[in-house]
């Protein structure tokens, strides 16, 4: 899971940390290998180093450790994680021409994928999903090209190109909890859960980097 915040202040971080701990406690009985959080490693930012976070860590039995100033390599694992995450977001956003305001949903999908295909840094260890559940995920079989065009399949008697139906639907991921697809509706600018879908996966349209149209390194750089 990944958490987002509008503000980077101590009250926002405190709420996110409590939500994370609640999530861990809720899923502890469901996941076979989920360890209890015992250590929190952060930088020296005021949003992390304050009385509220200190009291929460003490109440939950968590040791809060901070890295040295301007020594980002001391948090090498998290820095590498974000590097991998941002590269995935940029590539998928630009190759499929996905609207920038959907970046949070793209980030969730990137994390979802990585938790199931693993990381090179894990060496010979299994992917995070297997480590938590004790079996491999079968959701990858239903995974489509991100933002590919899809249609809602009502039944065998309902044509997918029904003029009364919704045409502009884009695939945005899978919701394992509800066992459904996540679909973006450009007309309403929202994301809804859908069950049965018919997809048109066109790499020419949604994987432009494979065709190298007018693509350069500047198209996928993480900068403004």
Buried (B, 14 or more C-beta within 10 A) or exposed (E): EEEEEEEEEBEBBBEBBEEBBEEBEEEEEEBEEBEEBEEBBBBEEEBBBBEBBEEBBEEBEBEBEBBEEEEEEEBEEEEEBEEBBBEBBBBBBBBBEBEEEBBEBBBBBBBBBBBBEBBEEEEEEEBBBBBBBEEEBEBEEEBBBBBBBBBBBEEEEEEBEEEEEBEEBBBBBBBEEEEBBBBBBEEEEEBBEBEEBEBBEEEEBBBBBEEEEEBEEEBBEEEE
